[in-house]
């Protein structure tokens, strides 16, 4: 009797497998959306205006890795590119001055906006969709470990 009941239940599950799969997919999408919003809340982020014109306009933008470190007082940056004739950015400064952090921040803002994650910046931000977003992988910089690009190259 027990085997008959188990077979009957199994047949019902197999018959409903497409509905079960859709339900699991929907639950995963809801979980992902909730995770994006939780991350945005933890970052004190904002949902940016988006477009296709190649503009980034942010006030008090903070690198997400640094913004999640409670022991660090993060100084935000203001950047405006693409709204006027400013289509380039020149970064200068001493070693450990934040140049690479700023470049990585701009790339992360673009990726976060594309993925629907609130960006760590003040309200009123605009982060357009950029294709492609390129990255230099393997420079040994550790933002979380306060290791500059120059120091990373020495390792």
C-alpha positions, 0 to 999 in steps of 0.5 A: 500500500505504501509503495502504491501511494508513493508511486501515485505521489511521484506521478503527480509530481512528474505531471506538475514538474513544469509548474514546479520548475516555474515556481522555483524560477519565480522564487529565485527571481524574487530572492535575487530582487530582494538581495539587490535591494538589501545590498542597495540598502546596506550601501545607502544606495539610490536607484539611478536614472539610466539612459543610452547617452554615455553619461555618468553623473554621481554625487557622493559616490562610494566604492561598494567594497569600502562602503560596506566596511563599518570601520572606514569613513568613506569620502564620496566622489562627485563625477560628471561625464558625458553631459557636456563636452566632458567625455574624458577623465584625467586622474592624477595624484600620489600613490595610494591616492584613490585613482584606481579606486575611482576607475573601478568605482565607475565600472562598478556603478555601470555594472550595478545600474545594468543589473538593477542594484541601487548605486552607492551615491546620493539621490539624483544619480545618473548612470547610463548603460555602457557596452562593453564595461572593460576591466583590468584583472590581476593587478593585485590591488586589494581595496579591502586590504588597503593595498594600492595598485603600485604596492600590488605590482611589487608583490 
